[in-house]
Amino acid sequence: MSPNASFAVYDAKGSCTYFSVIGGKDQVELPAGGSIVFAGDAGTKFEVSAQ
């Protein structure tokens, strides 16, 4: 991931459960009913996979 990019994971209630700037992981689990927010410079690419 680009150094000028980040992502955050939120649970179904809207509470942030993970923020990549302070978490340091490249892989996290999305809670049921949760959401992901991606942020980065124009042209930043994120790789997302689902299981």
N, C-alpha and C positions, 0 to 999 in steps of 0.2 A: 504494500500500500504506500502511496506517495506520502512523504513527510508533511505535506500540506493538506492531508485528508484525514477524516475521522468518521466514526460511526457511533451511534448510541442505540441501545436496546431498551424498550419500555415494556412494562407488563400491561395487562388489560386495564388496570386502574390509572395508567399514565405515569407511573413512577419509573424513573430511570433505574434499570438494574445493571447496566454496563455502559461505560463510556471509554472508547478506545484510547483516548489521550492519556488517561490515568491507569487503564487496565492492562495494556500491553499484549492482549491476545489477538490472534487473527481469526479465531473460530469461537463462536459462542452459540448457545441454544436460544432460540426465540420462544418465549413463554406462550402458552395457549392464549389466543386473543391479543397478543402483544403486537408491537410494531417496531420497525427499524428506521432510523433517520441517517441518511448519508450526507456528508458535507465535504467539499473539496474545491480546488481550483477548477475552472472551466477545462473540460477535457479529461478530468480525472476518471480513471476506470476502477470499478470495484468488481470483484469476482464473487458471485453468490451461488451457492449450491443448496439444494433442499433434499432432505431424506424422508 
